[in-house]
Amino acid sequence: MQERDYTNDYPKWDKSMKSTHKILVPDMLPWHFLIIEKVLKLEGYDVEVLKNENRTVIDEGLKHVHNDTCYPCLCVVGQYIDALKSGKYDLEHTALMITQTGGGCRASNYMPLIRKAIKAEFPTVPVVSVNFSGLEKDSSFEISAKLFLKLAYSIFYGDSVMWCYNQTKPYERESGAADRAREKAVEYVVDKFANGGWRKYKKINKYIIETFAAVERTAEKKIKVGIVGEIYVKYSTLGNNNLEKFLLSEGCEPVVPALIDFVLYCIINVVNDGKLYGKDKFKAFIYKIVYNLVHGMQKKIIKQFKKEGSFVPVHDFEHLRRCADKVINQGVKMGEGWLIPAEMAALAETGVPNIVCAQPFGCLPNHIAGKGAIRTLKNLYKDENIVAVDYDPSATRVNQENRIKLMLATARENSSH
């Protein structure tokens, strides 16, 4: 029997489609996409972040991917299929966009899974990859040095908005005040990208901090709950059943680590590969320079938070690395690897011992590095109160929320002592 070649049997994305195609993006990073979506539109891309979040999305994912595939992939494919079936889009001029880290995660293999899922019903829809690992060269999204910088700055600004909002919303005296501050801050950031000045991150970050600091807040103490885990379910409201909103409804302050930590994690892992395994020393050298630049910017932003004084600053990434060394070796880098226990340790050291560790079905590295590190973390931090919550298509929101409520009951008991 003659073998079929599936490797090139799909529609290709090329830069000429920039002017003809709408690009659909799964809502993986709700906070940061508030800014990134606008930045890409300013660059001339017709981008739309998908907001369809219902059971139909999950059912479509179950129909179109293997049931052993990880839950984030199922959510992403489900959002795509549900959107393409909605009738809202011209299927001859629509493309799908997905990021690839290039690491040892199934996310690096989402491209063939997505292509296979959509091929039967939507054979003209190309899938475009955003990656810095040389993957999918015939369907890769071209990112210039300037656009790369804009995306990096967008992540920093998105982190600041998320960080300030979560420290404001639980305490606002006037309902909706924090949401208005968020809209005002995002509008200001986008305006800087549109009219120049987007590199003046100290000025922009100062504006974000001052905008939220102006919101009147109560002085009451609330339970702080950290959210860690696999990158998709950590941030995506579809993936984690709107976890931040649920914690707010329970009278808690959600503490979600900065996305730039994951970016720095991916960068430093290349540097560590050079040290630990002797891999591509020149590449490691270049990545070390990039790491120093990005980490240097993070340190200056942390300094701003400390100077202003209204909000607890984000964690310094070097502190996260030291926290990781107490629990696990930095050579453990599959999935989010050592970053998960590092964040749980750093949260415990900064007054956030109560933690939801979000674990999606099918993500073995995160179950090992997350759930598998809990015993060691509890031995290190006697007050650490961690609940590992599984997110998969068969897990009901009620069961997930009940597990979190048990953790919160312990947290309230501990805080009363």
Residue pairs with C-beta under 8 A, 6 or more apart in sequence:
6 112
8 138
10 115
10 119
10 126
10 127
10 139
11 123
11 124
11 125
11 126
12 126
12 138
12 139
13 95
13 126
13 127
13 128
13 139
13 140
13 141
15 142
17 95
17 126
18 44
18 45
19 44
20 93
21 46
21 93
21 94
21 95
21 126
22 46
22 47
22 48
22 89
22 90
22 93
22 94
22 95
23 40
23 45
23 46
23 47
23 48
23 94
23 95
23 96
23 97
23 128
24 48
24 50
24 80
24 83
24 84
24 89
24 94
24 95
24 96
24 97
25 33
25 37
25 47
25 48
25 49
25 50
25 97
26 49
26 50
26 75
26 76
26 79
26 80
26 98
26 236
27 33
27 49
27 50
27 51
27 53
27 79
27 236
27 237
27 238
28 76
28 99
28 231
28 232
28 235
28 236
29 36
29 158
29 235
29 236
29 259
30 235
30 236
30 237
31 158
31 159
31 161
31 162
31 235
31 259
32 154
32 155
32 158
32 159
32 162
32 235
32 259
33 49
33 158
34 158
34 161
34 186
35 154
35 157
35 158
35 161
35 186
35 189
35 190
35 193
36 151
36 154
36 155
36 158
37 47
37 48
37 49
38 190
38 193
39 150
39 151
39 154
39 190
39 193
40 47
41 47
42 193
42 194
43 147
43 150
47 97
50 79
50 80
50 83
52 79
52 82
52 83
52 86
53 237
53 238
54 82
56 78
56 82
57 75
57 78
57 79
57 82
57 238
58 74
58 75
58 78
58 393
59 78
60 77
60 78
60 81
60 82
60 85
61 73
61 74
61 75
61 76
61 77
61 78
61 79
61 81
61 393
62 74
62 78
62 393
63 81
64 77
64 78
64 81
64 117
64 118
65 73
65 74
65 77
65 113
65 117
68 362
69 106
69 113
69 362
70 106
70 107
70 360
70 361
70 362
70 363
71 233
71 239
71 360
71 361
71 362
71 363
71 391
71 392
71 393
72 107
72 230
72 232
72 233
72 236
72 239
72 360
72 363
73 106
73 107
73 110
73 113
73 362
74 393
75 232
75 236
75 238
75 239
76 98
76 110
76 114
76 232
77 113
77 114
77 117
79 238
80 96
80 114
80 117
80 118
81 117
81 118
81 121
83 89
84 91
84 94
84 118
84 121
84 122
84 125
85 121
91 122
91 124
91 125
92 124
94 125
95 125
95 126
95 127
95 128
96 114
96 118
96 125
96 126
96 127
96 128
97 127
97 128
97 129
97 130
97 141
98 110
98 111
98 114
98 127
98 128
98 129
98 130
99 107
99 129
99 130
99 131
100 107
100 108
100 110
100 111
100 129
100 130
100 131
100 133
100 135
100 136
101 107
101 108
101 131
101 133
101 266
102 108
102 131
102 132
102 133
102 134
102 135
103 266
103 269
103 333
103 334
103 335
104 333
104 334
104 335
104 365
105 334
105 335
105 363
105 365
106 362
106 363
107 232
108 133
108 135
111 127
111 129
111 135
111 136
111 139
114 127
115 127
118 125
118 127
126 139
127 139
128 139
128 140
128 141
129 135
129 136
129 139
129 140
129 141
130 140
130 141
130 143
131 140
132 143
143 151
149 199
150 193
150 198
152 263
152 294
153 198
153 199
153 201
154 189
154 193
155 259
155 260
155 263
156 201
156 205
156 260
156 297
156 298
156 301
157 189
157 201
157 204
157 205
157 208
158 259
159 258
159 259
159 260
159 314
160 205
160 208
160 209
160 301
161 182
161 185
161 186
161 189
161 208
162 256
162 258
163 256
163 258
163 311
163 314
164 181
164 185
164 208
164 209
164 211
164 212
164 213
164 311
165 178
165 181
165 182
165 212
166 244
166 253
166 254
166 255
166 256
167 212
167 253
167 311
167 312
168 177
168 178
168 181
168 212
168 215
168 217
169 178
169 179
169 248
170 222
170 248
170 251
170 252
170 253
171 217
171 218
171 219
171 220
171 222
171 253
172 178
172 215
172 216
172 217
172 218
173 216
173 217
173 218
174 215
174 216
177 215
177 216
178 212
178 215
181 211
181 212
181 214
181 215
184 211
185 207
185 208
185 211
185 212
188 204
188 207
188 208
188 211
189 198
189 204
189 208
192 198
192 200
192 204
197 203
197 204
198 204
201 297
201 300
201 301
202 300
202 304
205 301
205 304
206 304
206 308
209 304
209 305
209 308
209 310
209 311
210 308
212 310
212 311
213 308
213 310
213 311
221 415
222 251
222 252
222 253
223 251
223 252
223 253
223 354
223 408
223 411
223 412
223 415
224 252
224 253
224 255
224 351
224 352
224 354
225 247
225 252
225 253
225 254
225 255
225 352
225 354
225 355
225 356
225 407
225 408
225 411
226 255
226 256
226 257
226 343
226 344
226 347
226 352
226 354
226 355
226 356
227 234
227 240
227 243
227 244
227 247
227 254
227 255
227 256
227 257
227 355
227 356
227 358
228 234
228 257
228 340
228 343
228 344
228 347
228 355
228 356
228 357
228 358
228 370
229 336
229 340
229 356
229 357
229 358
229 359
229 360
229 366
229 370
230 335
230 336
230 358
230 359
230 360
230 363
230 366
230 370
231 262
231 336
232 239
232 360
233 239
233 240
233 358
233 359
233 360
233 391
234 240
234 256
234 257
234 358
235 256
235 259
237 243
237 244
237 245
239 358
239 360
239 391
240 358
240 391
241 391
241 397
241 400
241 401
243 254
243 356
243 358
244 254
244 256
246 401
246 404
247 253
247 254
247 356
247 404
248 254
250 404
250 405
250 408
252 408
255 347
255 352
257 314
257 315
257 343
257 346
257 347
258 314
258 315
260 294
260 298
260 314
260 317
261 314
261 315
261 317
261 320
261 339
261 343
262 336
262 339
263 294
264 291
264 294
264 295
264 298
264 317
265 317
265 333
265 336
265 337
265 338
265 339
267 287
267 290
267 291
267 294
268 287
268 291
268 317
268 321
268 330
269 330
269 333
269 337
270 283
270 284
270 287
271 284
271 287
271 288
271 291
272 330
272 331
272 333
273 279
273 280
273 284
274 280
274 281
274 283
274 284
274 285
275 284
276 331
295 317
295 318
298 314
298 316
298 317
299 316
301 313
301 314
302 313
302 314
302 316
305 311
305 312
305 313
305 314
306 313
312 350
315 343
315 346
315 350
319 346
320 339
320 342
320 343
320 346
321 330
321 342
323 341
323 342
323 343
323 345
323 346
323 349
324 330
324 338
324 339
324 341
324 342
324 345
326 345
326 380
327 338
327 341
327 342
327 345
327 373
327 376
327 377
327 380
328 337
328 338
328 341
328 369
328 373
328 376
329 338
330 338
332 338
332 369
334 365
334 369
335 363
335 364
335 365
335 366
335 369
336 365
336 366
336 369
336 370
337 365
337 369
338 369
339 369
340 357
340 366
340 369
340 370
340 373
341 369
341 370
341 373
341 376
341 377
344 355
344 357
344 373
344 374
344 377
344 384
344 386
345 377
345 380
345 381
347 353
347 355
348 355
348 377
348 380
348 381
348 383
348 384
349 381
353 381
353 383
353 384
353 385
353 411
353 414
354 385
354 386
354 407
354 408
354 410
354 411
355 384
355 385
355 386
355 387
356 386
356 387
356 389
356 404
356 407
357 370
357 371
357 374
357 386
357 387
357 388
357 389
358 389
358 391
359 366
359 367
359 370
359 371
359 388
359 389
359 390
359 391
360 366
360 390
360 391
360 392
361 390
361 391
361 392
361 393
361 395
362 392
370 388
371 388
374 386
374 388
377 384
377 386
378 384
378 386
383 414
385 407
385 410
385 411
385 414
386 407
387 403
387 404
387 406
387 407
389 400
389 403
389 404
390 400
391 400
